[in-house]
């Protein structure tokens, strides 16, 4: 999948009953597909489909349930003219999703599970390698770093090197610093302020700040009232070199990006 020149807006589809942001509104196949079509109409460049919540405190989902949630959605949306990403860490789900039409695997565990590297290496899809300290159920229990920026950057560089040795070319790799995944508020702020350290790794950087708790800490708003804060964070991420914006509010972000690019003398075509 070739990314567009401007920032790519990745619309989120949580096929889960316990998502922190949409409260399970799209937990059925039919609702997820309806939501996907709405995001396409709003201007999404990529759709990211997930069947297992990774919010703080979330519990793991077994393999069969994740396949049941995700694969019918991918199969249905593969008929749409839009790249599909699947948010999973399970090699079996990766393989099934690729067969069903996914062109990106978005892995919060950066291909660390046994067999994950091989699944991606044997395919031609892109992969997003994310940093996470710990696991979702416990990652926010007092995360500690000596140097957050260098530690996260070193981890991602290490995973990139391993992926390349496994036969996954750099042109297929995307990285994500993992805002909110085993990081305190101050860790997230420091990572964002040094986002340029990640763009220097010469692969696309994905930023996922949409509706996250750090925006609630800044604004005092609950998760349902963080659209404006999310859009502001997205524009600042573009300024710092982000190539992919993973967002819930596609229309608001798309409009803001169009204005941002046009006023900066770099208009991009509408979808």
C-alpha positions in Angstrom: 0.0 0.0 0.0 1.4 3.4 -1.0 0.7 6.2 1.5 -0.6 9.5 0.0 1.7 12.5 0.1 -0.2 14.4 2.7 -1.0 13.1 6.2 -3.0 9.9 6.0 -6.1 9.8 8.1 -6.7 6.4 9.6 -10.3 6.0 10.8 -10.8 3.7 13.8 -13.4 0.8 13.8 -13.6 -0.9 17.1 -15.5 -4.2 16.7 -15.5 -4.6 20.5 -18.0 -4.3 23.3 -15.6 -2.5 25.6 -13.9 0.3 23.6 -13.0 3.3 25.7 -14.1 5.8 23.0 -17.3 4.5 21.4 -18.7 2.3 24.2 -19.3 -0.7 22.0 -21.5 1.1 19.4 -19.9 -0.9 16.5 -19.5 -4.3 18.1 -21.6 -6.1 15.5 -20.4 -6.8 11.9 -23.3 -4.8 10.5 -22.7 -1.8 12.7 -19.0 -1.9 12.0 -19.6 -1.9 8.2 -22.0 1.0 8.5 -19.5 2.9 10.5 -16.8 2.1 8.0 -18.9 3.4 5.1 -19.5 6.6 7.1 -15.7 7.1 7.7 -15.0 6.5 4.0 -17.6 9.2 3.1 -16.0 11.6 5.7 -12.6 11.2 4.0 -10.7 8.4 5.7 -7.6 7.3 3.8 -7.2 4.1 5.7 -9.5 2.1 8.0 -8.1 0.4 11.1 -10.2 -2.6 12.3 -9.7 -4.1 15.8 -11.5 -6.9 17.6 -9.7 -6.7 20.9 -9.6 -3.6 23.1 -6.2 -2.4 24.2 -7.5 0.3 26.6 -5.8 0.3 30.1 -7.2 -2.5 32.2 -8.7 -4.4 29.3 -8.7 -8.2 29.3 -7.5 -10.4 26.5 -9.9 -11.9 23.9 -9.5 -15.5 22.8 -8.5 -16.3 19.3 -11.8 -17.6 18.0 -13.7 -14.6 19.3 -11.3 -12.1 17.8 -11.5 -13.9 14.4 -15.3 -13.9 14.7 -15.3 -10.1 15.2 -12.8 -9.0 12.7 -12.7 -11.2 9.6 -16.3 -10.7 8.4 -15.7 -7.0 8.6 -12.4 -7.2 6.6 -14.0 -9.4 4.0 -16.9 -7.0 3.5 -14.8 -3.9 3.4 -12.2 -5.5 1.1 -14.7 -4.7 -1.7 -14.4 -1.0 -0.9 -11.6 1.0 -2.6 -9.7 1.8 0.6 -6.6 0.3 2.4 -7.6 -1.9 5.4 -5.5 -2.2 8.5 -6.1 -4.8 11.2 -5.2 -4.0 14.8 -4.0 -7.3 16.3 -1.1 -9.0 17.9 -2.1 -12.6 17.2 -0.3 -14.3 14.3 -3.4 -16.4 13.4 -5.6 -13.2 13.1 -2.8 -11.5 11.1 -2.8 -14.4 8.6 -6.6 -14.6 8.3 -6.9 -10.8 8.0 -4.3 -10.8 5.2 -6.2 -13.5 3.3 -9.4 -11.5 3.8 -7.9 -8.4 2.2 -5.9 -6.4 4.9 -2.9 -4.5 3.6 -1.6 -3.3 6.9 -1.1 -5.1 10.3 -1.1 -2.7 13.2 0.6 -4.5 16.1 0.8 -3.0 19.6 3.3 -5.7 20.5 5.6 -4.9 17.5 5.6 -8.5 16.2 7.0 -10.0 19.4 4.6 -12.9 19.7 5.9 -16.2 18.3 5.1 -16.5 14.7 4.2 -12.9 14.1 7.4 -12.0 12.2 7.0 -15.0 9.9 3.4 -14.1 9.0 4.4 -10.6 7.9 7.6 -11.7 6.2 5.8 -14.2 4.1 3.3 -11.6 3.0 3.6 -8.3 1.1 1.6 -6.2 3.6 2.9 -3.2 5.7 3.2 -3.5 9.4 3.0 -0.9 12.2 5.4 -1.6 15.1 4.2 0.1 18.3 5.9 0.6 21.7 4.1 -0.6 24.8 5.5 -1.1 28.3 3.8 -4.0 29.9 0.4 -5.3 28.7 -3.0 -3.5 28.5 -4.4 -4.9 31.7 -1.5 -3.5 33.8 0.4 -1.1 31.6 -0.7 2.0 33.5 0.3 0.7 36.9 3.2 3.0 37.6 5.2 2.9 34.3 8.8 3.8 34.8 11.6 5.1 32.4 15.0 6.5 32.9 14.9 8.3 29.5 11.5 7.9 27.8 12.5 9.2 24.4 15.7 7.2 24.0 14.1 4.0 25.4 11.1 4.1 23.1 13.2 5.1 20.1 15.8 2.3 20.8 13.0 -0.2 21.2 11.5 0.7 17.8 14.9 0.8 16.1 15.6 -2.7 17.5 12.2 -4.1 16.3 12.8 -2.5 12.9 16.2 -4.2 12.7 14.7 -7.6 13.6 11.9 -7.1 11.1 14.4 -6.3 8.3 16.5 -9.3 9.2 13.4 -11.4 8.9 12.8 -10.2 5.4 10.4 -7.3 6.0 11.7 -4.3 4.0 11.9 -0.8 5.5 9.4 0.3 2.8 6.8 -1.9 4.6 7.4 -0.6 8.1 5.5 2.1 10.0 6.3 3.0 13.7 4.1 4.2 16.5 5.6 5.6 19.8 2.5 4.3 21.6 1.0 7.3 23.3 -0.9 6.1 26.4 0.5 2.6 26.3 2.5 2.2 29.5 3.2 5.9 29.8 2.2 8.6 32.3 0.9 12.0 31.3 4.4 13.5 31.5 5.9 10.6 29.5 3.3 11.3 26.7 4.1 15.0 26.7 7.8 14.4 26.5 7.4 11.9 23.7 5.3 14.3 21.7 7.7 17.2 22.2 10.5 14.9 20.7 8.5 13.3 17.9 11.2 14.4 15.5 13.4 11.8 17.0 11.1 9.1 15.6 10.7 10.7 12.1 14.6 10.5 11.9 14.2 6.7 11.7 13.1 7.3 8.1 9.9 5.3 8.1 6.4 6.7 8.4 5.3 7.6 12.0 1.8 6.9 13.1 0.4 9.0 15.9 -2.7 7.9 17.9 -3.8 10.6 20.3 -7.5 10.7 19.4 -9.7 11.2 22.6 -7.0 9.8 24.8 -6.8 10.5 28.6 -3.9 12.9 28.2 -6.2 15.2 26.3 -8.7 14.8 29.1 -6.1 15.8 31.6 -5.2 18.9 29.6 -8.8 20.0 29.0 -10.7 18.5 31.8 -13.1 17.0 29.3 -14.5 13.4 29.4 -13.9 11.0 26.5 -17.1 12.1 24.6 -16.0 15.8 24.5 -12.4 15.6 23.3 -12.9 16.2 19.5 -11.4 19.7 19.5 -8.5 18.6 21.6 -7.9 15.6 19.3 -7.9 17.7 16.2 -5.5 20.2 17.7 -3.1 17.3 18.7 -3.4 15.9 15.1 -2.4 19.2 13.5 0.6 19.5 15.9 1.6 15.9 15.1 1.6 16.8 11.3 3.9 19.8 12.2 6.3 17.4 13.8 6.3 15.0 10.9 3.6 12.4 11.5 2.6 10.6 8.4 -0.5 8.8 9.7 -3.1 10.1 12.1 -5.2 7.4 13.8 -8.4 9.1 14.7 -12.1 8.5 15.7 -13.3 11.8 14.3 -12.5 11.6 10.6 -14.6 14.5 9.3 -13.3 17.0 11.9 -9.7 15.9 11.3 -10.0 15.9 7.5 -11.4 19.4 7.5 -8.7 20.7 9.8 -5.9 19.0 7.7 -7.4 20.6 4.5 -7.3 24.0 6.0 -3.8 23.5 7.5 -2.4 22.3 4.2 -4.1 25.0 2.1 -3.1 27.9 4.3 0.5 26.5 4.3 0.5 26.5 0.5 0.3 22.7 0.2 -3.3 21.8 -0.7 -4.2 18.1 -1.0 -7.1 16.8 -3.1 -10.2 15.7 -1.3 -11.1 12.0 -1.4 
